[in-house]
Amino acid sequence: MLIPTRAITDASTDYPLGYHRGNVGGLAAVEPDLIAAYIKYGVTMFGILGTMVQWIYDLLGETGQPAVLTIPTPSIDLVVAEDHSGGAFTAEKTLVIPVPTIADATAPTSVNAVAGAVIHDDDGVDTDETAAANEATADDMTLLRPDGAIADWYALGYANLFDGIVLNVSTVGADVTLDTFEYSKGGGSWGTLTPIMNQLNDYETSGKRWFTFERPGDWAVDTYAGIADKYWIKLKASAIGGGYVQPLGAQAWVLVY
């Protein structure tokens, strides 16, 4: 039985039976759009690490960016109406008002230094790591304690309401389930935060990781490690296993849009 030689092309998703002829340029030669800029950030496809970041804005107003009402300028057209009864004509003016349109506002994103960074130990001690969080030295942010106690957590704060953080993980952790995210309600109480985009990946991926969320309606300022009047978010593990490796960070930023 003769089995024909086949070639993969970028014009079709068909994968027919046969011997497939290779391309010395690899898949990138077959599909020139297979580049990092077209692959989601943090995702590796055929050995190419993606760099594309697409911000997702909440259309319900949680971002603080209202919709924009655009009302076009009315125009007046001159309409000539013929009157054959006497050989003359009359002129009528017609007011034309276009239908207004509503479009979502473009929300610029600003990247800011954190106003507070705190590591909480299960023995009740809160340590200020704000200086460490605002410079690029590797491993000077204690994202979790060396003993891996389940009651430990890390908090980041800012003087105003914000919409997310970027965390540069310099040493990846292991056997950590990082899925508890909270916000300050004042008086030492916390509420549950609703994530929009979570790239923290249980602290198991190094580099800059994005974490955005819906702004809580009852978010309030509080004081931790002597850092007063800040809006805080808390990153906490719900489980830590026997293969625990301590994650460490290099720097953090606050996102406002």
KOLLUM-350696 format. One line per field, with one value per residue (C-alpha): x, y, z; chain; residue number from 1; residue in three letters. Coordinates in Angstrom, 1 decimal, m for minus. Layout:
% KOLLUM-350696
xx <- c(X; ...)
yy <- c(Y; ...)
zz <- c(Z; ...)
kevex <- c(A; ...)
padren <- c(NUM; ...)
zavo <- c(ALA; ...)
This chain:
% KOLLUM-350696
xx <- c(0.0; 1.4; 1.2; 1.7; 4.1; 2.2; 3.2; 1.8; 0.6; m0.6; m3.7; m5.4; m6.1; m6.3; m3.8; m4.0; m2.7; 0.8; 4.5; 4.9; 7.7; 9.6; 10.6; 14.1; 12.7; 10.4; 6.7; 7.6; 8.4; 5.1; 3.1; 4.8; 2.3; 3.6; 5.5; 5.7; 3.6; 0.6; 0.7; m0.8; 1.7; 3.2; 2.0; 4.5; 3.5; 5.9; 8.8; 7.8; 7.0; 4.1; 4.4; 0.9; m1.1; m4.7; m6.4; m10.0; m12.1; m15.2; m18.2; m20.4; m18.6; m16.3; m13.3; m14.5; m14.6; m18.1; m19.4; m19.1; m22.3; m21.6; m24.2; m23.6; m24.1; m27.6; m27.7; m30.3; m31.0; m32.8; m35.5; m36.9; m40.5; m42.0; m45.4; m46.8; m50.1; m48.6; m45.1; m43.5; m41.8; m41.6; m38.6; m38.8; m36.1; m35.8; m34.0; m32.0; m30.9; m28.7; m29.2; m26.7; m24.3; m22.8; m19.3; m17.1; m14.5; m10.8; m9.2; m5.5; m3.5; m0.9; 1.8; 2.7; 5.1; 3.4; 2.6; 2.8; 4.1; 3.7; 4.5; 2.4; 3.7; 1.4; 2.9; 1.1; 4.2; 3.7; 7.0; 7.2; 8.8; 7.7; 11.3; 12.1; 8.9; 9.9; 13.3; 14.6; 16.8; 16.0; 14.5; 14.1; 10.3; 9.1; 6.0; 5.6; 7.6; 10.3; 8.2; 5.2; 2.7; m0.9; m1.8; 1.0; 0.1; 1.4; m0.4; 0.1; m1.4; m1.9; m3.1; m6.0; m8.3; m6.6; m7.3; m4.5; m0.8; 2.2; 4.5; 8.0; 8.6; 12.3; 12.3; 9.4; 7.7; 6.3; 3.4; 1.5; m2.2; m2.5; m6.2; m7.3; m7.5; m9.0; m9.3; m9.3; m12.7; m11.2; m10.8; m8.7; m11.5; m11.2; m13.6; m13.3; m11.7; m13.1; m10.2; m10.5; m7.1; m4.8; m1.3; 0.2; 0.0; 0.6; 4.0; 5.2; 6.1; 9.0; 9.0; 6.4; 2.9; m0.3; m3.2; m6.3; m9.7; m13.0; m12.9; m14.9; m17.7; m16.9; m13.1; m11.7; m8.3; m6.5; m3.2; m0.7; 3.0; 2.6; 1.7; m1.5; m4.5; m3.9; m6.2; m4.9; m5.2; m4.0; m2.5; m2.8; m2.4; m5.3; m3.1; 0.7; 1.9; 4.9; 7.0; 6.8; 9.4; 9.4; 8.6; 10.4; 9.9; 12.0; 9.5; 5.9; 3.8; 0.2; m2.1; m4.8; m7.0)
yy <- c(0.0; 3.4; 6.0; 9.5; 12.1; 15.0; 18.5; 20.6; 24.0; 27.1; 27.3; 24.3; 22.4; 19.1; 16.5; 13.8; 10.2; 9.8; 10.4; 14.0; 16.0; 18.1; 21.7; 22.7; 26.0; 24.1; 25.0; 28.7; 28.4; 26.7; 29.2; 32.7; 33.9; 31.4; 34.0; 35.0; 38.2; 36.1; 33.6; 34.3; 35.5; 32.6; 29.9; 27.9; 26.6; 24.4; 25.8; 29.5; 31.4; 33.8; 37.5; 38.7; 40.3; 41.2; 43.3; 42.3; 45.3; 44.7; 46.2; 46.4; 49.4; 47.6; 49.2; 52.6; 53.6; 54.7; 54.4; 57.4; 59.0; 60.5; 62.9; 63.9; 67.5; 68.0; 69.2; 71.3; 70.4; 72.7; 70.8; 72.4; 71.5; 72.3; 73.9; 73.6; 75.4; 78.8; 78.1; 79.0; 76.9; 76.9; 76.1; 74.0; 73.5; 70.1; 69.4; 66.1; 64.7; 61.6; 58.8; 59.1; 56.3; 54.9; 53.4; 52.0; 54.4; 53.6; 53.0; 53.7; 51.4; 52.9; 50.8; 52.1; 51.3; 49.4; 51.5; 48.5; 44.9; 42.6; 39.0; 37.6; 34.7; 32.3; 33.4; 36.7; 38.8; 41.1; 42.1; 45.2; 44.3; 47.5; 48.5; 45.0; 45.0; 48.2; 47.2; 44.4; 42.3; 38.6; 36.6; 39.5; 39.1; 36.3; 35.2; 32.3; 31.4; 28.6; 26.4; 26.5; 27.1; 27.2; 30.4; 32.5; 35.0; 37.9; 41.3; 44.2; 47.6; 50.9; 54.4; 54.4; 51.8; 49.6; 46.8; 44.4; 43.6; 42.3; 40.0; 39.1; 35.6; 35.0; 31.5; 29.2; 27.2; 23.7; 21.9; 25.1; 25.6; 29.4; 30.0; 32.2; 35.9; 38.5; 42.3; 44.6; 45.6; 47.6; 46.8; 43.7; 41.9; 40.5; 39.7; 37.4; 38.8; 37.9; 37.4; 38.4; 37.2; 35.0; 34.1; 33.5; 29.7; 28.6; 30.4; 27.7; 30.0; 32.5; 36.0; 38.7; 37.3; 39.3; 39.1; 41.4; 41.4; 43.1; 46.1; 45.3; 47.7; 47.6; 47.8; 49.8; 51.0; 49.2; 49.1; 46.2; 46.1; 49.8; 50.8; 52.8; 53.7; 51.4; 49.3; 45.8; 42.5; 39.2; 36.2; 33.0; 29.3; 27.0; 23.9; 23.2; 19.6; 17.5; 18.5; 22.2; 24.5; 28.2; 30.7; 34.0; 37.3; 40.1; 43.0; 44.0; 46.7; 47.9; 48.3; 51.0; 51.3)
zz <- c(0.0; m1.0; 1.7; 0.3; 1.8; 3.5; 4.6; 7.4; 6.2; 7.9; 5.6; 7.0; 10.3; 8.4; 9.6; 6.9; 7.1; 5.6; 6.0; 7.0; 5.5; 8.1; 7.8; 8.9; 10.2; 12.6; 13.3; 13.2; 9.5; 8.9; 10.9; 11.1; 13.7; 16.3; 18.2; 21.9; 21.4; 20.3; 23.1; 26.6; 29.2; 31.2; 28.7; 26.8; 23.4; 21.4; 23.4; 23.0; 26.3; 25.8; 26.6; 25.7; 28.6; 28.0; 30.7; 31.4; 32.6; 34.5; 32.6; 35.7; 37.3; 39.9; 38.2; 39.0; 35.3; 34.3; 30.8; 28.5; 27.1; 23.7; 22.3; 18.7; 17.6; 16.1; 12.5; 10.6; 7.0; 4.5; 2.6; m0.6; m1.2; m4.6; m5.0; m8.5; m7.8; m8.3; m9.7; m6.4; m3.6; 0.1; 2.2; 5.4; 8.0; 9.5; 12.8; 12.7; 16.1; 15.8; 18.4; 21.3; 21.9; 25.0; 25.0; 27.8; 29.1; 28.4; 31.8; 31.9; 34.2; 36.6; 38.3; 41.7; 44.6; 47.5; 50.6; 52.9; 52.9; 55.9; 56.7; 59.5; 61.6; 63.3; 66.6; 66.2; 65.0; 62.0; 60.3; 58.0; 54.6; 52.8; 51.9; 50.6; 48.5; 46.8; 45.5; 43.3; 45.6; 45.2; 48.1; 50.5; 50.6; 53.0; 51.1; 53.6; 56.8; 56.6; 58.9; 56.5; 59.3; 57.8; 59.8; 58.1; 55.4; 53.4; 53.0; 50.6; 51.2; 49.4; 50.5; 48.0; 46.4; 43.9; 41.5; 41.5; 42.2; 40.4; 42.5; 41.3; 42.7; 42.9; 44.6; 43.7; 46.4; 46.4; 48.0; 48.7; 47.9; 47.6; 47.2; 50.1; 49.2; 51.5; 52.0; 55.0; 56.5; 59.3; 63.0; 62.2; 60.3; 56.7; 53.9; 50.9; 47.8; 44.3; 41.8; 38.2; 36.9; 39.1; 37.8; 41.3; 40.6; 44.2; 44.1; 41.8; 38.9; 39.0; 37.6; 37.6; 38.4; 37.9; 40.4; 39.8; 41.6; 42.0; 44.3; 47.4; 48.3; 52.0; 51.7; 54.6; 55.8; 58.7; 60.5; 60.4; 61.6; 62.5; 58.9; 59.4; 57.2; 54.2; 52.1; 52.5; 50.6; 52.1; 50.3; 52.4; 51.8; 52.6; 52.7; 53.0; 52.3; 53.5; 50.4; 51.4; 49.9; 51.1; 48.4; 48.4; 46.4; 45.0; 44.5; 44.3; 42.6; 43.0; 39.9; 39.7; 36.7)
kevex <- c(A; A; A; A; A; A; A; A; A; A; A; A; A; A; A; A; A; A; A; A; A; A; A; A; A; A; A; A; A; A; A; A; A; A; A; A; A; A; A; A; A; A; A; A; A; A; A; A; A; A; A; A; A; A; A; A; A; A; A; A; A; A; A; A; A; A; A; A; A; A; A; A; A; A; A; A; A; A; A; A; A; A; A; A; A; A; A; A; A; A; A; A; A; A; A; A; A; A; A; A; A; A; A; A; A; A; A; A; A; A; A; A; A; A; A; A; A; A; A; A; A; A; A; A; A; A; A; A; A; A; A; A; A; A; A; A; A; A; A; A; A; A; A; A; A; A; A; A; A; A; A; A; A; A; A; A; A; A; A; A; A; A; A; A; A; A; A; A; A; A; A; A; A; A; A; A; A; A; A; A; A; A; A; A; A; A; A; A; A; A; A; A; A; A; A; A; A; A; A; A; A; A; A; A; A; A; A; A; A; A; A; A; A; A; A; A; A; A; A; A; A; A; A; A; A; A; A; A; A; A; A; A; A; A; A; A; A; A; A; A; A; A; A; A; A; A; A; A; A; A; A; A; A; A; A; A; A)
padren <- c(1; 2; 3; 4; 5; 6; 7; 8; 9; 10; 11; 12; 13; 14; 15; 16; 17; 18; 19; 20; 21; 22; 23; 24; 25; 26; 27; 28; 29; 30; 31; 32; 33; 34; 35; 36; 37; 38; 39; 40; 41; 42; 43; 44; 45; 46; 47; 48; 49; 50; 51; 52; 53; 54; 55; 56; 57; 58; 59; 60; 61; 62; 63; 64; 65; 66; 67; 68; 69; 70; 71; 72; 73; 74; 75; 76; 77; 78; 79; 80; 81; 82; 83; 84; 85; 86; 87; 88; 89; 90; 91; 92; 93; 94; 95; 96; 97; 98; 99; 100; 101; 102; 103; 104; 105; 106; 107; 108; 109; 110; 111; 112; 113; 114; 115; 116; 117; 118; 119; 120; 121; 122; 123; 124; 125; 126; 127; 128; 129; 130; 131; 132; 133; 134; 135; 136; 137; 138; 139; 140; 141; 142; 143; 144; 145; 146; 147; 148; 149; 150; 151; 152; 153; 154; 155; 156; 157; 158; 159; 160; 161; 162; 163; 164; 165; 166; 167; 168; 169; 170; 171; 172; 173; 174; 175; 176; 177; 178; 179; 180; 181; 182; 183; 184; 185; 186; 187; 188; 189; 190; 191; 192; 193; 194; 195; 196; 197; 198; 199; 200; 201; 202; 203; 204; 205; 206; 207; 208; 209; 210; 211; 212; 213; 214; 215; 216; 217; 218; 219; 220; 221; 222; 223; 224; 225; 226; 227; 228; 229; 230; 231; 232; 233; 234; 235; 236; 237; 238; 239; 240; 241; 242; 243; 244; 245; 246; 247; 248; 249; 250; 251; 252; 253; 254; 255; 256; 257)
zavo <- c(MET; LEU; ILE; PRO; THR; ARG; ALA; ILE; THR; ASP; ALA; SER; THR; ASP; TYR; PRO; LEU; GLY; TYR; HIS; ARG; GLY; ASN; VAL; GLY; GLY; LEU; ALA; ALA; VAL; GLU; PRO; ASP; LEU; ILE; ALA; ALA; TYR; ILE; LYS; TYR; GLY; VAL; THR; MET; PHE; GLY; ILE; LEU; GLY; THR; MET; VAL; GLN; TRP; ILE; TYR; ASP; LEU; LEU; GLY; GLU; THR; GLY; GLN; PRO; ALA; VAL; LEU; THR; ILE; PRO; THR; PRO; SER; ILE; ASP; LEU; VAL; VAL; ALA; GLU; ASP; HIS; SER; GLY; GLY; ALA; PHE; THR; ALA; GLU; LYS; THR; LEU; VAL; ILE; PRO; VAL; PRO; THR; ILE; ALA; ASP; ALA; THR; ALA; PRO; THR; SER; VAL; ASN; ALA; VAL; ALA; GLY; ALA; VAL; ILE; HIS; ASP; ASP; ASP; GLY; VAL; ASP; THR; ASP; GLU; THR; ALA; ALA; ALA; ASN; GLU; ALA; THR; ALA; ASP; ASP; MET; THR; LEU; LEU; ARG; PRO; ASP; GLY; ALA; ILE; ALA; ASP; TRP; TYR; ALA; LEU; GLY; TYR; ALA; ASN; LEU; PHE; ASP; GLY; ILE; VAL; LEU; ASN; VAL; SER; THR; VAL; GLY; ALA; ASP; VAL; THR; LEU; ASP; THR; PHE; GLU; TYR; SER; LYS; GLY; GLY; GLY; SER; TRP; GLY; THR; LEU; THR; PRO; ILE; MET; ASN; GLN; LEU; ASN; ASP; TYR; GLU; THR; SER; GLY; LYS; ARG; TRP; PHE; THR; PHE; GLU; ARG; PRO; GLY; ASP; TRP; ALA; VAL; ASP; THR; TYR; ALA; GLY; ILE; ALA; ASP; LYS; TYR; TRP; ILE; LYS; LEU; LYS; ALA; SER; ALA; ILE; GLY; GLY; GLY; TYR; VAL; GLN; PRO; LEU; GLY; ALA; GLN; ALA; TRP; VAL; LEU; VAL; TYR)
